[in-house]
Amino acid sequence: MPVNLKGRSFLTLLDFSPDEITYLLDLSADLKAKKRAGVRGTTLAGKNVALLFEKASTRTRCAFTVACADEGAHPEFLGKDDIHLGGKEDVKDTARVLGRMFDGIEFRGFKQGMAEELARWAGVPVWNGLTDADHPTQVLADLLTLRENFGRGLKGLSLAYVGDGRNNVANALMIGCAKVGVHFTIGSPKELFPDPALAAKCEAAARASGASLRIVESPKESVRGADAVYTDVWVSMGEEDQKEFRVKLLKPYQVNANLMAATGRDSTIFLHCLPAVKGCEVTEEVFESPASKVFDEAENRLHTIKAVMAATIGNL
């Protein structure tokens, strides 16, 4: 049956089937090829897009803005000081106002519940550009990068995430890998293991797709046999007061040459959602090595975000 995502919000990959995720990846690859060929699109012609940002951003803001420009839409950036979101005005009131003026709304902020409330009241698709709980547009870009390096079929690949096992990127990767059949391992201190309720949902999805999910303490055990090793910053936005504790706790999980060698594979690639604090979660040596695909991954934010907008509000 053909996939139709028109009118759907994109808040978490938990809401999407493996076929729907594959459709978005196929569309991303097609839109990327067209951009590389210099073909400007019209999938978003006549559309207006609101970009709501509580948190600062480089890749997310630029990807949404350029995606709109490439496909004919008008993006309107609205920072935390530009509107009354959740302050002077209720979230549901802001959502209903923006929904009457815009065709889609991107939200990047702290609470997953705020993205959900926007989607509940806006009457137009809402896209999660990042919350403290999830980062689904990032993981679409990660999956596209895996396809580009290992082939279109993702099933059976193995991805290891080392570091903070309960942050938004770890959560989103766990969800995305479980859905599409990628074996996923988290290497993390017990204090930072993922939420058991979310892990249980992902275990069920992994069983359905033929994947496996492991959560271990040993960084070397977590990466053994991995096709890709992934990490993220040790101190996320809003956690600056925990920096000293978290750096000490996570130091054994640094991705360095020794950890990459522990995969036992010469073909293993390195991934990072960026920005990276080189010398902390990853060494300069690994970050700048031929194994590092972080800038392909960053570029793919543009193409996957473009696909999400085109699929949900576009002229396809």
DRENLUM-509573 format. One record per residue: x, y, z of N, C-alpha, C, O in turn. Coordinates in pm, whole numbers, padded with zeros to 5 digits, always signed. Each point is the difference from the previous one (the first is absolute). Layout:
residues N
XYZXYZXYZXYZ/...
end
This chain:
residues 316
+00085-00119+00000-00085+00119+00000+00089+00125+00000+00094+00007+00079/-00122+00091-00165+00081+00122-00003-00001+00073+00135-00101+00000+00071/+00215+00060-00039+00009+00075+00126-00053+00140-00020+00035+00067-00097/-00119-00021+00186-00055+00135-00005+00014+00062+00139-00066-00043+00094/+00151+00143-00083+00025+00065+00130-00059+00141+00005+00031+00076+00091/-00114-00041-00187-00056+00135-00004-00077+00031+00128-00085-00077+00045/+00117+00193+00013-00068+00046+00120+00053-00058+00129-00049+00035+00108/+00149-00124-00116+00054-00063+00121+00104+00088+00066+00080+00065-00068/-00080-00061+00201+00109+00063+00074+00116-00099+00010-00018-00121-00015/+00136+00174+00042+00122-00082+00010+00064+00032+00135+00087+00086+00010/-00132-00157+00093+00043+00029+00137+00098-00103+00054+00088+00033+00079/-00103-00158-00121+00087-00110+00041-00015-00113-00102-00107-00019-00056/+00215-00054+00034-00007-00113-00094-00083-00115+00055-00032-00093-00073/-00003+00098+00202-00092-00100+00054-00134+00002-00072-00070-00101-00007/+00034+00218-00049-00129+00015-00067+00000-00051-00143-00104+00002-00066/+00219-00049+00016+00012-00034-00141+00039-00147-00018+00078-00055+00077/-00135-00006-00180+00029-00139-00031+00133-00011-00074+00050+00100-00053/+00009-00220+00049+00123-00017-00079-00018+00042-00146+00091+00060-00058/-00206-00090-00002-00024+00039-00139-00005+00151-00016+00050+00054-00099/-00109+00015+00196-00007+00146-00006+00138+00063+00016+00031+00100-00065/+00050-00156+00152+00137+00051+00018+00081-00025-00127+00076+00087-00044/-00090-00205-00015+00069-00029-00125-00043+00096-00110+00082+00045-00080/-00210-00015+00074-00051+00096-00098+00068+00136+00018+00042+00061-00098/-00030-00015+00221+00065+00128+00025+00148-00003-00039+00053+00098-00052/+00013-00211+00076+00141-00012-00040+00015-00003-00152+00092+00061-00055/-00182-00132-00012+00004-00002-00147-00023+00140-00057+00068+00042-00093/-00165+00028+00150-00029+00136-00045+00118+00092+00027+00033+00086-00082/+00031-00102+00197+00119+00079+00033+00111-00020-00102+00061+00096-00046/-00038-00222+00011+00105-00031-00098-00033+00061-00136+00089+00051-00068/-00215-00055+00030-00042+00058-00128+00019+00152+00000+00051+00057-00096/-00093+00007+00205+00014+00145+00008+00147+00042+00008+00037+00105-00053/+00045-00186+00117+00144+00029+00006+00062-00008-00140+00079+00086-00038/-00116-00191-00037+00054-00016-00135-00041+00118-00089+00081+00048-00079/-00204-00002+00093-00045+00114-00079+00075+00126+00036+00037+00079-00087/-00013-00058+00217+00075+00120+00040+00143-00007-00052+00054+00100-00048/+00007-00216+00056+00136-00016-00052+00005+00025-00150+00102+00046-00053/-00212-00075-00016-00007+00022-00145-00040+00142-00035-00011+00034-00118/-00012+00049+00219-00037+00139-00024-00146+00020-00033-00038+00103-00055/-00045-00202+00088-00143+00008-00028-00072+00060+00120-00004-00060+00108/-00054+00177-00127-00079+00062+00107-00142-00054-00007-00056-00016-00109/-00001-00011+00226-00130-00063+00003-00114+00096+00027+00020+00118+00027/-00140-00172-00035-00121+00078+00026-00092-00074+00097-00119+00031+00010/+00174-00128+00062-00085-00080+00089-00061+00084+00113-00103-00038+00056/+00165+00152-00024-00053+00085+00107-00042+00137-00052-00018+00094+00078/+00001-00082-00208-00038+00129-00059-00133+00048+00058-00097-00075+00007/+00096+00201+00035-00121+00059+00055-00022-00029+00146-00100+00044+00057/+00192-00116+00008-00016-00035+00141+00074+00099+00089+00102+00057-00038/-00157-00037+00157+00063+00083+00102+00028-00086+00123-00087-00074+00046/+00210+00085+00006+00046-00088+00107+00048+00083+00118+00082+00090-00017/-00134-00120+00135+00044+00067+00124+00109-00082+00065-00014-00121+00017/+00123+00186+00020+00113-00065+00066+00009+00052+00142+00048+00111+00022/-00093-00190+00075-00001+00041+00141+00123-00056+00070+00020-00121+00004/+00062+00209+00051+00125-00042+00063+00010+00053+00143+00017+00120+00022/-00027-00210+00076+00035+00031+00139+00149-00021+00022+00061+00070+00081/-00003-00166-00153+00142-00033+00013+00075+00046-00124-00051-00003-00112/+00175+00046+00135+00085+00042-00111+00030-00118-00092-00010-00115+00040/+00045+00146-00164+00021-00106-00098+00087+00048-00114-00002+00118-00037/+00079-00210-00019+00069+00026-00127-00063-00085-00110-00060+00053-00093/+00074-00186+00105-00044-00091-00106-00152+00001-00018-00049+00004-00113/-00025-00007+00223-00146-00008-00013-00057+00126-00063-00082-00008-00091/+00126+00123+00139-00052+00124-00056+00038+00015-00146-00084+00034-00084/+00210-00059+00054+00045+00017-00138-00066-00102-00092-00036+00033-00113/+00019-00157+00160-00061-00103-00084-00145+00035-00034-00041-00013-00115/-00036+00055+00214-00139+00036-00027-00007+00123-00092-00083+00004-00091/+00169+00093+00114-00004+00122-00080+00037-00027-00145-00070+00043-00092/+00180-00115+00071+00044-00029-00137-00097-00095-00069-00026+00013-00120/-00028-00110+00194-00098-00091-00059-00121+00076-00051-00049-00027-00110/+00002+00123+00188-00112+00083-00045+00037+00077-00127-00075+00002-00097/+00192+00061+00099+00043+00081-00115+00016-00086-00125-00038+00041-00109/+00095-00161+00125+00023-00090-00114-00131-00042-00066-00005-00017-00122/-00100+00001+00202-00124-00057-00053-00113+00102-00011-00115-00037-00025/+00147+00166+00043-00098+00103-00030-00085+00051+00113-00096+00074-00023/+00127-00112+00148-00078+00046+00115+00061+00125+00063+00116+00034-00027/-00195+00033+00110+00050+00114+00078+00015-00044+00145-00098-00037+00063/+00223+00041-00008+00020-00032+00141-00002+00127+00085+00057+00102-00039/-00122-00108+00154-00004+00113+00093+00058-00044+00133-00060-00081+00072/+00180+00134-00038+00065-00036+00126-00063+00076+00116-00018+00122-00007/-00017-00195+00113-00059+00059+00119+00076-00051+00121-00020-00113+00044/+00110+00198+00011+00078-00037+00117-00080+00014+00128-00114+00047-00001/+00175-00089+00112-00072+00000+00128-00041+00139+00045-00092+00014+00080/+00159+00089-00130-00035+00136+00039-00093+00068-00102-00035+00117+00016/-00004-00189-00120-00082+00059-00106-00149-00020+00021-00081+00080-00046/+00044-00189+00117-00141-00029+00021-00023-00036+00146+00095-00006+00078/-00221-00019-00041-00037-00022+00140-00021-00148+00030-00079-00033+00088/+00148-00056-00157-00023-00143+00010+00014-00050+00144+00109+00004+00056/-00219-00049+00001+00002-00056+00134+00022+00101+00110+00013-00037+00117/-00007+00165-00151+00019+00104+00100-00128+00079+00018-00094-00042+00067/+00093+00159-00129-00118+00085+00009-00120-00067-00067-00114+00027+00037/+00139-00113-00135-00108-00066-00073+00013-00150+00013+00110-00055-00010/-00223-00014+00031+00001-00146+00007+00056-00059-00129-00015+00057-00108/+00079-00174+00121+00053-00069-00116-00111-00030-00100+00018+00017-00120/-00134-00061+00170-00108-00035-00092-00053+00122-00074-00046-00012-00114/+00051+00130+00176-00044+00120-00069+00100+00040-00108-00039+00035-00111/+00168-00040+00145+00103+00027-00100-00012-00098-00117+00011+00040-00116/-00034-00166+00147-00011-00102-00104-00116+00030-00094+00013-00014-00121/-00127+00055+00178-00117+00025-00083+00017+00125-00086-00054+00007-00111/+00127+00090+00161+00029+00120-00080+00094-00035-00115-00026+00032-00116/+00138-00099+00150+00099-00033-00103-00058-00096-00103+00033+00008-00119/-00118-00099+00164-00059-00096-00091-00090+00063-00105-00022-00058-00106/-00030+00177+00135-00084+00071-00097+00083+00084-00097-00051+00048-00101/+00179-00031+00131+00085+00084-00084+00107-00079-00074+00049+00043-00105/-00013-00159+00158+00109-00078-00057-00049-00139-00041-00100-00049+00053/+00171-00012-00146-00033-00134-00047+00066-00109+00084-00045-00115-00001/+00151+00150+00073+00070-00095+00086+00082+00075+00102+00037+00116-00021/-00008-00182+00134+00070+00063+00111+00113-00091+00047-00023-00116+00034/+00145+00168-00034+00113-00071+00061+00017+00051+00143-00010+00120+00025/+00037-00212+00068+00026+00039+00140+00129-00063+00046+00019-00121-00011/+00070+00205+00065+00124-00047+00062+00006+00060+00140+00013+00122+00015/-00022-00207+00086-00003+00054+00135+00028-00106+00104+00067-00100-00027/-00119+00122+00145+00031-00087+00113-00099-00116+00015+00041-00116-00003/-00168+00144+00019-00097-00101+00039-00065-00068-00121-00051+00066-00090/+00055-00200+00090-00070-00076-00102-00150+00030+00007-00068+00002-00102/+00019+00020+00222-00142+00030+00017-00043+00127-00071-00115+00010-00042/+00205+00086+00028-00035+00123-00070-00016-00027-00150-00091+00053-00063/+00179-00135+00007-00015-00038-00140-00132-00073-00021-00069+00023-00099/+00035-00111+00192-00125-00075-00011-00121+00090+00012-00100-00019-00069/+00107+00119+00159-00113+00092+00015-00017+00089-00123-00112+00028-00042/+00223+00016-00015-00008+00075-00125-00070-00082-00108-00087+00050-00071/+00127-00176+00060-00060-00087-00102-00148-00024+00028-00079-00014-00094/+00043+00008+00221-00140-00027+00035-00092+00114-00041-00116-00022-00033/+00168+00146+00036-00086+00117-00019+00021+00076-00130-00085+00080-00038/+00195-00102-00031+00034+00085-00114-00088-00025-00122-00030+00093-00074/-00009-00217+00054-00078-00030-00120+00086-00014-00125-00054-00021-00109/+00185+00031+00123+00095-00022-00109+00113-00086+00055+00016-00009+00122/+00063-00054-00208+00110-00083+00049+00101+00078+00085+00035+00114-00032/+00011-00178+00138+00105+00054+00086+00117-00098-00007-00019-00121+00010/+00140+00175-00027+00120-00083-00014+00094+00026+00117+00029+00114+00034/+00017-00220+00027+00089+00007+00115+00144+00021-00046+00064-00092-00052/-00013+00215+00071+00138+00030-00034+00098-00034+00110+00121+00008-00022/-00168-00044+00138+00075-00048+00116-00077+00036+00125-00050+00111+00014/+00040-00209+00077-00045+00026+00137+00097-00073+00092+00090-00070-00046/-00108+00086+00175+00086-00071+00094-00018-00152-00008+00088-00075+00042/-00202+00030-00096-00030-00142-00002+00029-00068-00132+00019-00122-00003/-00015+00197-00108+00004-00064-00132+00063+00093-00103+00003+00122+00018/+00047-00182-00126+00060+00078-00108-00019-00076-00132+00097-00046-00060/-00221+00031+00015-00027-00089-00114+00055+00046-00134+00037-00084-00082/-00030+00215+00057+00057+00043-00129+00149-00033-00008+00051-00029-00108/+00018+00032+00223+00141-00038+00001+00017-00146-00038+00089-00035-00077/-00174-00050+00132+00016-00143-00025-00035-00037-00144+00059-00093-00055/-00153+00163-00007-00022-00022-00143+00129+00027-00078+00035-00076-00091/+00035+00184+00127+00127+00032-00067+00104-00107+00027+00079-00034-00087/-00078-00020+00209+00095-00106+00034-00028-00126-00081+00093-00064-00050/-00220+00029+00036-00036-00120-00076+00033+00018-00148+00045-00095-00065/-00066+00215+00012+00037+00027-00140+00151-00015-00017+00046-00053-00101/+00031+00099+00198+00146-00012-00006+00043-00146+00004+00093-00039-00071/-00159-00042+00152+00030-00143+00002-00029-00062-00136+00080-00080-00050/-00193+00116-00011-00033-00053-00133+00106+00037-00102+00037-00082-00084/+00012+00204+00089+00099+00046-00097+00132-00074+00015+00075-00013-00097/-00046-00036+00216+00128-00068+00024-00008-00151-00011+00100-00066-00031/-00219+00009+00055-00011-00146+00005-00106-00058-00092-00022-00121+00000/-00045+00205-00078-00103-00050-00089-00139+00031+00051-00020+00031+00118/-00077-00039-00209-00136+00041+00032-00064-00082+00111-00078+00052+00080/+00113-00181-00075-00059-00086+00102+00066+00022+00135+00119-00027+00017/-00196+00076+00079+00055+00028+00133-00005-00121+00092+00078-00009+00095/-00168-00084-00124-00017-00116+00089+00130-00077+00014+00068-00030-00098/-00035-00001+00224+00119-00079+00027+00124+00082+00029+00099-00055+00048/-00102+00185-00076+00113+00085+00038+00004+00013+00152-00099-00027+00068/+00214+00068-00017+00019+00011+00144+00054+00139+00034+00102+00042-00052/-00173+00027+00140+00041+00134+00043+00019+00000+00152-00085-00048+00074/+00197+00103-00030+00029+00012+00143+00003+00147+00039+00067+00081-00064/-00140-00049+00169+00001+00137+00054+00070-00006+00135-00038-00079+00087/+00140+00164-00068+00073+00001+00127-00008+00139+00062+00018+00101-00068/-00043-00097+00198-00009+00128+00071-00124+00007+00086-00031-00094+00073/-00040+00205-00080-00120+00022+00077-00115-00078-00063-00055+00042-00102/+00018-00153+00161-00096-00090-00059-00145+00038+00018-00089-00073-00044/+00063+00185+00107-00140+00039+00021-00032+00136-00062-00109+00053+00021/+00201+00006-00098-00029+00132-00056-00088-00012-00125-00035-00111-00043/+00000+00224-00014-00096-00001-00111+00051-00076-00123-00077-00069-00066/+00205+00081+00037+00055-00068-00117+00004-00151+00022-00035-00077-00090/+00076+00034+00209-00001-00144+00030-00141-00055-00008-00022-00108-00055/-00074+00181+00108-00140-00043-00006-00046-00015-00145-00058-00102-00038/+00084+00206-00043-00047+00000-00138+00068-00110-00082-00064-00063-00084/+00193+00041+00106+00070-00107-00070-00055-00136+00039-00018-00087-00086/-00010+00068+00213-00055-00127+00047-00133-00028-00068-00027-00113-00041/-00056+00216+00029-00129-00014-00067+00019-00031-00149-00055-00096-00053/+00135+00181-00014+00016-00013-00145+00063-00133-00040-00047-00064-00094/+00150+00022+00165+00065-00127-00033-00095-00117+00021-00006-00092-00082/-00069+00095+00192-00095-00108+00028-00105-00010-00111-00039-00110-00038/-00005+00222-00012-00105+00001-00103+00048-00060-00132-00075-00073-00066/+00199+00104+00027+00045-00038-00135+00089-00124-00002+00049-00038-00107/-00026-00026+00222+00074-00124+00000+00149+00011+00019+00073-00094-00034/-00025+00206+00087+00142+00016+00029+00028-00046+00143-00065+00046+00093/+00160-00136-00077+00040-00044+00134+00061+00119+00074+00088+00067-00053/-00134-00042+00173+00040+00122+00071+00048-00035+00140-00064-00074+00074/+00179+00130-00040+00057-00019+00134+00032+00136+00061+00059+00086-00066/-00097-00069+00190+00040+00118+00076+00108-00041+00098-00019-00096+00076/+00132+00167-00076+00104-00017+00099+00000+00123+00089+00033+00109-00045/-00070-00126+00171-00024+00115+00087+00017-00040+00145-00024-00116+00034/+00064+00209+00054-00005-00031+00143-00144-00024+00044-00093+00057-00057/+00076-00142+00159-00135-00034+00044-00083+00123+00036-00121+00002-00019/+00189+00100+00072-00071+00122+00039-00068+00068-00118-00093+00079+00017/+00140-00110-00137-00053+00065-00120-00063-00100-00097-00011+00028-00119/-00032-00143+00169-00076-00094-00083-00132+00065-00042-00053+00085+00072/-00001-00126-00187-00125+00060-00047-00119-00036+00089+00006-00093+00079/-00113+00170-00095-00123-00024+00073-00051-00141-00030-00015-00036-00117/-00013-00044+00219-00043-00139-00023-00128-00010-00083-00016-00093-00079/-00076+00187+00098-00126-00006-00075+00025+00019-00149-00059-00070-00082/+00146+00165+00046+00033+00021-00140+00077-00119-00055-00025-00043-00113/+00118-00010+00191+00078-00115-00044-00091-00119-00029+00023-00074-00095/-00128+00056+00176-00093-00111-00021-00075+00017-00132-00020-00098-00073/-00023+00220+00042-00066+00026-00128+00094-00031-00116-00041-00058-00100/+00167+00098+00115+00097-00023-00108+00034-00147-00014+00022-00047-00111/-00018-00027+00222+00024-00144-00008-00111-00069-00079+00027-00090-00079/-00151+00134+00101-00112-00058-00074+00012+00031-00149-00024-00087-00084/+00060+00212+00051+00017+00038-00140+00116-00075-00063-00007-00039-00117/+00114+00019+00194+00117-00073-00052-00036-00145-00030+00043-00055-00101/-00120-00008+00187-00042-00138-00025-00081-00008-00130+00016-00094-00078/-00101+00193+00057-00084+00000-00121+00082+00018-00128-00036-00053-00105/+00147+00128+00114+00081+00028-00118+00116-00096-00018+00069+00004-00102/-00047-00091+00200+00112-00094-00008+00130+00056+00052+00106-00056-00024/-00114+00167+00097+00120+00063+00056+00020-00044+00144-00082-00073+00056/+00191+00117+00003+00027-00025+00141+00033+00131+00069+00046+00095-00063/-00071-00091+00193+00030+00118+00081+00076-00045+00124-00048-00085+00076/+00166+00142-00057+00079-00032+00119+00038+00129+00071+00025+00103-00064/-00019-00109+00197+00042+00113+00081+00105-00054+00098-00032-00081+00087/+00156+00126-00103+00111-00054+00078+00083+00114+00060-00010+00115-00043/+00089-00149+00142+00088+00100+00062+00135+00010-00069+00058+00109-00006/-00009-00217-00047+00135-00003-00057+00004+00070-00136-00071-00043-00091/+00151+00148+00075+00007+00065-00131+00057-00092-00107-00047+00002-00114/+00147-00082+00148+00060-00089-00101-00097-00110-00040-00007-00037-00118/-00067-00015+00212-00100-00102-00033-00109+00059-00090-00051-00067-00090/+00015+00192+00115-00110+00062-00075+00035+00017-00148-00089-00007-00085/+00216+00029+00053+00037+00028-00139+00044-00123-00077+00023+00009-00121/-00010-00124+00187+00053-00119-00066-00087-00037-00121-00120-00024+00015/+00180+00018-00132-00070-00038-00121-00086+00110-00062-00074-00027-00094/+00084+00149+00145-00089+00108-00047+00040+00050-00138+00119+00017-00030/-00219+00007-00054+00023+00066-00129+00018+00149+00018+00066+00065-00082/-00124-00009+00186+00011+00144+00028+00007+00022+00150-00069-00066+00078/+00154+00160-00039+00012+00042+00140-00046+00144+00009+00044+00085-00078/-00132-00057+00171-00066+00131+00010+00020+00053+00141-00005-00075+00098/+00027+00205-00088+00003+00062+00131-00059+00141-00008-00029+00051-00108/+00012+00009+00224-00059+00134+00010+00071+00072+00114+00075-00062+00076/-00098+00191-00064+00063+00077+00106-00036-00058+00137-00106-00059+00017/+00194+00077+00077-00023-00050+00135-00086+00095+00084-00062-00042+00097/+00059+00167-00136-00078+00099+00076-00095+00068-00098+00043+00080-00084/-00171-00111+00093-00099+00056-00091-00046+00137+00048+00029+00040+00113/-00101+00031-00201-00053+00130+00036-00092-00012+00121-00091-00083+00002/+00116+00167+00098-00077-00004+00123+00064-00082+00110-00051-00003+00112/+00163-00066-00142+00067-00085+00099+00138+00053+00038+00083-00074+00054/-00060+00200-00082+00134+00056+00021+00046-00010+00145+00120-00010+00025/-00212+00012+00070+00037-00008+00142+00050-00140+00038+00055-00018+00108/-00072-00080-00197+00045-00137+00027+00131-00034-00074+00041-00115-00002/+00022+00215-00057+00113-00027-00089+00110-00081+00066+00043-00101-00056/+00003+00141+00172+00113-00069+00064-00034-00146+00028+00081-00090-00027/-00200+00065+00081-00043-00137+00031-00010-00084-00127+00046-00114-00003/-00107+00170-00101-00025-00078-00121+00129-00029-00077+00015-00109-00057/+00077+00203+00053+00127-00024-00068+00076-00113+00068+00057-00086-00067/-00056+00086+00198+00069-00106+00075-00069-00134-00023+00067-00102-00019/-00199+00101+00022-00076-00124-00015+00017-00060-00139+00006-00122-00015/+00000+00207-00087-00002-00047-00138+00137-00011-00066+00009-00045-00114/+00095+00084+00182+00134-00006-00058+00035-00137-00056+00063-00007-00106/-00100-00104+00171+00033-00132-00056-00073-00030-00131+00034-00097-00068/-00132+00179+00032-00080-00023-00120+00045+00088-00117-00070+00010-00101/+00184+00053+00115+00052+00081-00111+00024-00087-00123+00055-00110+00010/-00097+00159-00126+00027-00071-00125+00139+00042-00048+00019+00111-00048/+00075-00202+00062+00138+00024-00042+00045-00115-00088-00079-00090-00032/+00203+00092-00008+00050-00103-00093-00013-00140+00059-00032-00095-00071/+00057+00083+00201-00009-00132+00064-00143-00053-00002-00023-00119-00023/-00074+00208+00047-00139-00045+00000-00045-00037-00141-00072-00098-00018/+00114+00177-00081-00034-00035-00138+00062-00135-00039-00063-00079-00070/+00184+00053+00115+00066-00128-00030-00073-00116+00066+00004-00113-00050/-00071+00140+00163-00072-00106+00073-00120-00052-00076-00057-00102+00037/+00016+00171-00145-00109-00052-00083+00042-00127-00071-00084-00085-00031/+00214+00071+00005+00050-00115-00074-00024+00010-00149+00016-00099-00073/-00055+00218+00026-00029+00019-00142+00075+00122-00054+00008+00102+00067/+00045-00114-00187+00067+00112-00065-00100+00095-00065+00033+00114-00030/-00156-00163+00007-00099+00078-00074-00092+00083+00090-00090+00067-00050/+00110-00071+00180-00088+00072+00093+00009+00150-00023+00110+00055-00014/-00225+00011+00011-00003+00145-00015-00031+00065+00134-00054-00063+00090/+00089+00190-00080-00028+00078+00122-00106+00104-00030+00006+00069-00102/-00104-00057+00191-00109+00095-00014-00014+00086+00125+00029-00044+00112/-00073+00167-00132-00022+00095+00111-00102+00101-00050+00010+00048-00113/-00108-00014+00197-00105+00093-00044+00049+00145-00005-00065+00084-00062/+00177-00053+00125+00060+00133+00004-00090+00100+00076-00122-00016+00002/+00180+00117+00061+00143+00032+00003+00077-00096+00090-00054-00057+00095/+00182+00038-00127+00086-00090+00074+00096+00078+00087+00050+00106-00040/-00023-00158+00159+00104+00055+00087+00120-00093-00012+00015-00095+00077/+00069+00125-00174+00113-00089-00027+00098+00001+00119+00034+00105+00054/+00008-00225-00017+00081-00016+00121-00083-00048+00117+00055-00043+00101/-00187+00050-00114-00090-00056+00101-00060-00129-00054+00061-00106+00011/-00180+00114-00071-00068-00124-00043+00068-00067-00119-00020-00119-00023/+00101+00196-00053+00071-00056-00114+00134+00071-00014+00011+00119+00026/+00091-00194-00066+00131+00061-00022+00004+00065-00137-00075-00036-00091/+00165+00131+00077+00024+00065-00129+00039-00104-00105-00039+00009-00116/+00118-00108+00159+00048-00103-00092-00115-00074-00065+00001-00021-00121/-00101-00020+00198-00114-00072-00055-00090+00094-00079-00046-00034-00109/+00022+00152+00164-00090+00096-00064+00048+00036-00140-00082+00018-00090/+00212-00007+00071+00056+00040-00129+00045-00117-00085+00062+00019-00105/-00091-00140+00147+00046-00119-00072-00089-00031-00120-00111+00052-00009/+00158-00135-00084-00085-00041-00113-00127-00072+00044-00098-00002-00075/+00098-00056+00194-00119-00069+00051-00111+00096+00038-00116-00040+00011/+00150+00165+00010-00097+00099+00047-00089+00046-00114+00048+00051-00102/-00178-00068+00120-00099+00042-00100-00089+00111+00055-00115+00015-00044/+00165+00062+00138-00084+00095+00073-00051+00114-00088-00107+00054+00026/+00182-00016-00128-00045+00111-00083-00097-00046-00109-00086+00076-00044/+00100-00202-00001-00105-00058-00083-00130-00006+00079-00107+00035-00050/+00119-00079+00173-00113-00011+00092-00066+00136+00022-00123+00011-00001/+00206+00093+00021-00054+00135+00021-00073+00050-00124-00107+00058+00010/+00166-00082-00128-00067+00040-00124-00134-00072-00016-00096+00057-00051/+00092-00182+00094-00122-00079-00017-00115+00050+00086-00115-00037-00024/+00143+00121+00124-00110+00064+00073-00086+00080-00098-00123+00001+00012/+00187+00066-00108-00074+00080-00098-00094-00087-00082-00118+00033-00016/+00169-00143-00036-00078-00080-00093-00112-00077+00069-00109-00015-00055/+00135-00032+00177-00105-00073+00071-00108+00095+00053-00118-00035-00001/+00157+00152+00046-00098+00100+00044-00085+00045-00119-00122+00018+00013/+00185+00000-00126-00074+00035-00122-00103-00108-00031-00114+00030-00037/+00154-00156+00051-00090-00111-00028-00118-00002+00096-00114-00025-00041/+00140+00050+00169-00109+00002+00099-00102+00108-00034-00120-00025+00004/+00168+00144-00037-00093+00108-00035-00075-00032-00129-00121+00020-00009/+00193-00068-00091-00063-00030-00129-00107-00108+00016-00107+00007-00062/+00137-00107+00144-00093-00112+00017-00125+00040+00077-00107-00056-00024/+00119+00152+00115-00112+00032+00089-00081+00120-00044-00120+00007+00027/+00184+00090-00097-00076+00117-00046+00024+00032-00147-00054+00097-00052/+00136-00178-00014+00049+00037-00134-00094-00031-00113-00105-00062+00017/+00147+00107-00136-00077-00018-00122+00047-00125-00074+00041+00007-00116/-00048-00120+00183+00048-00126-00060-00115-00071-00071+00019-00107-00056/
end
